[in-house]
Amino acid sequence: MAGVLPAAIGCYSYTPLETSSGISAGEHIAVEITDRGRAALGDRIGAGVVRLEGTVTSTDSQNVVMNVWRVAQIGGVSSKWSGESVQFSRDFMATVESRNLNRGRTYLVAGGVAVGLVLVIKSASLFGDFFGGTDPLPDPPPTSNRGWPF
């Protein structure tokens, strides 16, 4: 199962989102932060933030409010957040990407999990003869009617 978890995370991919068409509430997005945004958000989010991931709660022509669940910083350090609400100016966004389900990877992971479960069940004989288990134990030798003369 520990091997499946990273693959399950890989079931999502980010694709560029056209910001002129608008970002709607409820969308899962990733935002690359500009240098100016990094300086302005440093006191609220931390120094060196380069990327925010989360769910948009509201937006207007000037600002975006999102519940943040991951923050990436310069140097590759990434930290998980628990959905804290952060408001920032649209001017702080260099690029915006939308999170989408990658069906191919999802089917591949689901198939791998199914095969893994069958192999575990088979190797542990959890269902006995259901999967063509081992032969039953041989019959015991017959007992004799003759008594021993002791």
Beta strands, then each sheet from edge to edge (+ up, - down):
strand 1: 12-16
strand 2: 28-33
strand 3: 49-59
strand 4: 63-73
strand 5: 78-89
strand 6: 93-101
sheet 1: 1+ 6- 2+ 3- 4+ 5-
end
